[in-house]
Amino acid sequence: MIKNKTILEQIISNWSAKALSLAAAIMLFLFHNFSSLSERFLSVELNAVFADGYTTAQPYPRRVRVEIRGTDRSLAAAGEEDIEAVVDFSRFKEEGVHTTPISITKKGALEGIDTIEILVEPLELTLPLEKKVRKRVSVVPVFKGIPSPGFRMDQYSLSPSRVDMEGPGGVVQHIQSVTTEDIDLSGKREPFSARVRLVNDNPLLTFPDGGVIDFRGQILESLDMKTFEEIPITLEGVAQGLAVRSDGRKGWIIVQGGLNNLDGVKKEDLTLVADCSGITEPGPHVAPVRPIVPPGLTVVQYDPVSVYVTVRKDVARYR
């Protein structure tokens, strides 16, 4: 008994010093374990949730910084897809400025692992909320480049020509139209169609129907007009036994056609013909004149439309 008391007395003697030593040992143990943990930093997508009919009136960070602490083994397979960051404003159903914390959920390779510590920065998010509004706006196409030489954009169609845009009322109310991404006309020689995206530079706005339209462009050959002068008038359809003589005047023709066609046309390729087939008796007559032009050209105007001719039976005098 005396011996046991001696041992007990030895244990409790200088107890305060021993307690401090024990606490220091525990702290050293914990510090060693904590300092031996690895850390990893990830950029994780932030998902914002709002009540039906409400949305943010201010851009917010789409990603947050996440710090993961744990053993090398627990962090080896961890990626940003294994962490879900959510800021939930769905409990707020009135306009105004509201604050809510950012919550972190483990999934994938980190799901069920309790030996890791996850910290998120920032811890909370403050946003102004407004009612969500939908508005129909016009679509304006944007072109780049030019068609092949000698061709032009004649007309185009958009389907749809008006689209719905959705976002906070304070922003949507100022939007009247949206533009398309560049539609390339470079080198086009014939009609074409394309699926074109709409441009949206504001992260607060969305296109509920997808933000893609159908474009159809009509590419035609460019037209021009050209005047050809000093064109001789040929007499045609003179009846047998008659001689016809005109006053020798010359005419002109204005034609329209594609630039590529007009470039190669010469004056000699066009003709004015006086039709004498309706003249059966000698005397003065008026013969109608018609133009003859190469294929692909359209006659816009010509002169004269008729000529005076003199008709005689004495054919030999006019030979």
C-alpha positions as CSV (number, residue, x, y, z in Angstrom):
1,M,0.0,0.0,0.0
2,I,2.8,2.3,0.8
3,K,4.4,1.4,-2.5
4,N,1.2,2.2,-4.4
5,K,0.8,5.5,-2.8
6,T,4.3,6.3,-3.7
7,I,3.6,5.6,-7.4
8,L,0.5,7.7,-7.3
9,E,2.3,10.4,-5.6
10,Q,4.9,10.3,-8.2
11,I,2.3,10.5,-11.0
12,I,0.5,13.5,-9.5
13,S,3.6,15.3,-8.4
14,N,4.4,18.3,-10.6
15,W,1.1,17.7,-12.3
16,S,0.9,21.2,-13.9
17,A,4.2,20.8,-15.6
18,K,3.2,17.3,-16.9
19,A,-0.1,18.6,-18.2
20,L,1.6,21.3,-20.1
21,S,4.0,18.7,-21.6
22,L,1.1,16.5,-22.6
23,A,-0.8,19.4,-24.2
24,A,2.3,20.4,-26.1
25,A,2.8,16.8,-27.4
26,I,-0.8,16.7,-28.6
27,M,-0.4,20.1,-30.4
28,L,2.8,18.9,-32.0
29,F,1.0,15.7,-33.2
30,L,-1.9,17.6,-34.6
31,F,0.3,20.2,-36.3
32,H,2.4,17.5,-37.8
33,N,-0.7,15.8,-39.2
34,F,-2.1,19.1,-40.5
35,S,1.1,20.2,-42.1
36,S,1.5,16.9,-43.8
37,L,-1.8,17.3,-45.7
38,S,-1.6,18.3,-49.3
39,E,-3.6,21.2,-50.8
40,R,-5.0,21.8,-54.3
41,F,-6.7,24.8,-55.8
42,L,-9.4,24.5,-58.4
43,S,-11.6,26.8,-60.4
44,V,-15.2,25.5,-60.2
45,E,-18.2,26.6,-62.2
46,L,-20.7,28.5,-60.0
47,N,-24.4,27.7,-60.6
48,A,-26.9,30.4,-59.6
49,V,-30.5,29.4,-58.8
50,F,-33.3,32.0,-58.7
51,A,-37.0,31.9,-57.9
52,D,-39.3,31.6,-60.9
53,G,-39.8,34.9,-62.6
54,Y,-36.7,36.5,-61.1
55,T,-33.1,36.9,-62.2
56,T,-30.0,38.9,-61.3
57,A,-29.7,42.4,-62.6
58,Q,-25.9,42.4,-62.3
59,P,-23.2,40.1,-63.7
60,Y,-21.7,37.7,-61.2
61,P,-18.6,35.5,-61.2
62,R,-19.3,32.4,-63.2
63,R,-16.5,30.5,-61.4
64,V,-15.2,30.4,-57.8
65,R,-11.9,29.4,-56.3
66,V,-11.9,26.2,-54.3
67,E,-9.2,25.0,-52.0
68,I,-9.0,21.2,-51.1
69,R,-6.9,19.9,-48.3
70,G,-6.3,16.2,-47.8
71,T,-3.9,13.4,-48.3
72,D,-2.1,12.9,-51.6
73,R,-4.1,9.8,-52.2
74,S,-7.5,11.5,-51.6
75,L,-6.6,14.4,-53.9
76,A,-5.0,12.4,-56.7
77,A,-8.2,11.9,-58.7
78,A,-10.0,15.1,-57.7
79,G,-11.0,17.4,-60.5
80,E,-13.3,20.4,-60.9
81,E,-16.0,18.1,-62.1
82,D,-16.0,16.5,-58.6
83,I,-17.2,19.7,-56.9
84,E,-20.5,21.5,-57.3
85,A,-20.7,25.1,-56.3
86,V,-24.2,26.6,-55.9
87,V,-25.5,29.9,-54.8
88,D,-29.2,29.7,-54.2
89,F,-31.4,32.8,-54.3
90,S,-34.6,30.9,-54.8
91,R,-36.0,31.8,-51.4
92,F,-36.0,35.5,-52.4
93,K,-39.2,36.4,-54.2
94,E,-39.0,40.2,-54.4
95,E,-36.8,42.7,-56.1
96,G,-33.9,44.1,-54.2
97,V,-30.4,43.4,-53.1
98,H,-29.9,40.0,-51.4
99,T,-27.1,37.9,-50.0
100,T,-26.8,34.2,-49.7
101,P,-23.9,31.8,-49.0
102,I,-22.1,29.6,-51.6
103,S,-22.6,25.9,-50.9
104,I,-20.2,23.2,-51.9
105,T,-21.2,19.6,-52.6
106,K,-18.7,16.7,-53.2
107,K,-19.5,14.3,-56.0
108,G,-17.7,11.9,-58.3
109,A,-14.3,10.9,-57.1
110,L,-14.7,12.9,-53.8
111,E,-18.1,11.6,-52.9
112,G,-18.1,9.7,-49.6
113,I,-14.5,10.9,-48.7
114,D,-14.7,12.5,-45.2
115,T,-10.9,13.1,-44.7
116,I,-10.7,16.2,-46.9
117,E,-11.4,19.8,-46.2
118,I,-12.9,22.1,-48.8
119,L,-12.9,25.9,-48.6
120,V,-14.6,28.2,-51.2
121,E,-13.8,31.8,-52.0
122,P,-15.9,34.0,-51.8
123,L,-18.0,32.5,-49.0
124,E,-21.2,34.4,-50.1
125,L,-22.6,36.4,-52.9
126,T,-24.6,39.6,-52.9
127,L,-26.8,40.4,-56.0
128,P,-29.6,42.8,-57.0
129,L,-32.6,40.8,-58.2
130,E,-35.2,41.9,-60.7
131,K,-38.3,40.4,-62.4
132,K,-37.4,38.4,-65.5
133,V,-38.9,39.9,-68.7
134,R,-39.3,38.4,-72.2
135,K,-39.3,40.7,-75.3
136,R,-39.5,40.1,-79.0
137,V,-36.8,42.0,-81.0
138,S,-35.7,42.4,-84.6
139,V,-32.8,40.5,-86.2
140,V,-30.3,42.5,-88.2
141,P,-27.9,40.5,-90.4
142,V,-24.2,41.5,-90.5
143,F,-22.3,40.8,-93.7
144,K,-18.6,40.5,-94.5
145,G,-16.8,40.2,-97.9
146,I,-18.3,40.7,-101.3
147,P,-19.6,38.3,-104.0
148,S,-17.5,37.3,-106.9
149,P,-16.8,40.1,-109.4
150,G,-19.9,40.7,-111.6
151,F,-22.3,39.4,-108.9
152,R,-24.4,41.0,-106.2
153,M,-26.6,40.3,-103.2
154,D,-30.1,40.9,-104.6
155,Q,-32.2,40.0,-101.6
156,Y,-32.2,37.9,-98.5
157,S,-34.6,36.4,-95.9
158,L,-34.3,35.5,-92.2
159,S,-36.3,32.9,-90.4
160,P,-37.3,34.0,-87.9
161,S,-36.8,37.7,-88.5
162,R,-37.8,38.5,-84.9
163,V,-36.7,36.5,-81.8
164,D,-37.5,36.4,-78.1
165,M,-34.9,37.8,-75.7
166,E,-35.1,37.2,-71.9
167,G,-33.5,38.9,-68.9
168,P,-33.9,41.5,-66.2
169,G,-36.5,44.0,-67.0
170,G,-34.2,47.0,-66.5
171,V,-31.9,45.6,-69.3
172,V,-34.4,44.1,-71.7
173,Q,-36.5,47.2,-72.0
174,H,-33.6,49.0,-73.8
175,I,-33.1,46.2,-76.4
176,Q,-34.7,46.9,-79.8
177,S,-32.7,44.5,-82.1
178,V,-30.0,41.9,-82.1
179,T,-27.3,41.2,-84.8
180,T,-26.1,38.0,-86.4
181,E,-22.6,36.8,-86.5
182,D,-20.8,37.7,-89.7
183,I,-22.4,36.2,-92.8
184,D,-19.6,35.7,-95.4
185,L,-20.4,36.7,-99.0
186,S,-16.9,36.3,-100.2
187,G,-16.8,34.8,-103.7
188,K,-20.5,33.9,-103.8
189,R,-21.9,33.4,-107.3
190,E,-25.2,31.7,-106.6
191,P,-28.0,31.6,-104.0
192,F,-27.0,30.0,-100.6
193,S,-28.3,29.3,-97.2
194,A,-26.7,29.1,-93.7
195,R,-27.5,28.6,-90.0
196,V,-26.3,31.7,-88.2
197,R,-25.9,32.4,-84.5
198,L,-27.2,35.6,-82.9
199,V,-24.7,37.8,-81.1
200,N,-25.2,38.2,-77.3
201,D,-22.5,40.2,-75.5
202,N,-24.5,40.5,-72.3
203,P,-24.4,37.6,-69.8
204,L,-27.6,38.7,-68.2
205,L,-29.6,38.1,-71.5
206,T,-30.6,34.8,-73.1
207,F,-32.4,33.6,-76.2
208,P,-35.1,31.1,-74.9
209,D,-35.4,29.6,-78.4
210,G,-31.7,28.9,-78.9
211,G,-30.3,32.0,-80.6
212,V,-29.9,30.5,-84.1
213,I,-31.7,31.6,-87.3
214,D,-31.8,30.4,-90.9
215,F,-30.4,32.8,-93.5
216,R,-31.1,32.6,-97.3
217,G,-29.3,34.9,-99.7
218,Q,-30.1,35.5,-103.4
219,I,-27.0,36.1,-105.4
220,L,-27.5,37.4,-108.9
221,E,-25.3,38.7,-111.6
222,S,-24.8,42.4,-111.4
223,L,-26.6,44.3,-114.1
224,D,-25.5,47.4,-116.0
225,M,-26.6,49.4,-119.0
226,K,-24.5,50.4,-122.0
227,T,-25.3,52.6,-125.1
228,F,-24.1,51.6,-128.6
229,E,-24.2,54.4,-131.2
230,E,-23.8,54.8,-134.9
231,I,-25.5,51.5,-135.7
232,P,-26.4,51.1,-139.4
233,I,-30.1,50.3,-140.2
234,T,-30.5,47.3,-142.4
235,L,-33.5,47.0,-144.8
236,E,-35.2,43.6,-144.6
237,G,-38.1,41.9,-146.3
238,V,-38.1,43.9,-149.6
239,A,-40.7,42.4,-152.0
240,Q,-39.4,41.1,-155.4
241,G,-39.6,43.8,-158.1
242,L,-39.2,46.7,-155.7
243,A,-36.2,48.8,-154.8
244,V,-36.1,50.4,-151.4
245,R,-33.9,53.2,-150.3
246,S,-33.7,54.8,-146.8
247,D,-32.3,58.2,-145.9
248,G,-29.1,56.6,-144.7
249,R,-29.4,57.6,-141.0
250,K,-28.0,55.5,-138.2
251,G,-29.4,54.7,-134.8
252,W,-28.5,53.8,-131.3
253,I,-29.4,51.0,-128.8
254,I,-29.3,51.0,-125.0
255,V,-29.0,47.4,-123.6
256,Q,-28.9,46.0,-120.1
257,G,-27.1,42.8,-119.0
258,G,-24.7,41.2,-116.7
259,L,-21.3,42.9,-116.3
260,N,-19.5,39.9,-117.6
261,N,-21.7,39.8,-120.7
262,L,-21.5,43.5,-121.4
263,D,-17.7,43.6,-121.3
264,G,-17.4,41.4,-124.4
265,V,-20.1,43.1,-126.5
266,K,-19.0,45.2,-129.5
267,K,-21.1,47.6,-131.7
268,E,-20.9,45.1,-134.6
269,D,-22.8,42.6,-132.5
270,L,-25.9,44.7,-132.5
271,T,-28.2,45.5,-135.5
272,L,-31.2,47.7,-136.3
273,V,-33.5,46.2,-138.9
274,A,-36.1,48.1,-140.9
275,D,-38.9,45.7,-141.8
276,C,-40.1,46.4,-145.3
277,S,-42.1,43.2,-145.7
278,G,-45.4,45.1,-145.5
279,I,-44.6,47.4,-148.4
280,T,-46.1,46.2,-151.8
281,E,-46.3,49.4,-153.8
282,P,-43.9,52.1,-154.9
283,G,-43.9,55.4,-153.0
284,P,-42.9,56.8,-149.7
285,H,-43.5,54.6,-146.7
286,V,-42.7,54.3,-143.0
287,A,-40.9,51.0,-142.1
288,P,-40.9,49.9,-138.4
289,V,-37.4,49.3,-136.9
290,R,-36.5,46.5,-134.5
291,P,-33.3,45.8,-132.7
292,I,-31.4,42.6,-132.7
293,V,-28.9,42.0,-129.7
294,P,-26.8,39.1,-128.5
295,P,-28.4,36.5,-126.1
296,G,-28.4,37.5,-122.4
297,L,-28.9,41.2,-123.1
298,T,-32.2,43.2,-122.8
299,V,-33.0,46.1,-124.9
300,V,-33.9,49.1,-122.7
301,Q,-34.4,51.7,-125.5
302,Y,-33.5,52.3,-129.1
303,D,-33.8,54.9,-131.9
304,P,-35.2,55.2,-134.4
305,V,-38.3,53.1,-134.0
306,S,-39.2,53.7,-137.6
307,V,-37.6,55.1,-140.8
308,Y,-38.9,56.7,-144.0
309,V,-38.1,54.8,-147.1
310,T,-38.7,55.4,-150.8
311,V,-39.9,52.5,-152.9
312,R,-39.7,52.3,-156.7
313,K,-40.3,49.6,-159.3
314,D,-37.3,50.5,-161.4
315,V,-35.0,48.2,-159.6
316,A,-32.1,48.8,-162.0
317,R,-31.8,52.5,-161.1
318,Y,-30.9,51.6,-157.6
319,R,-28.3,49.0,-158.3
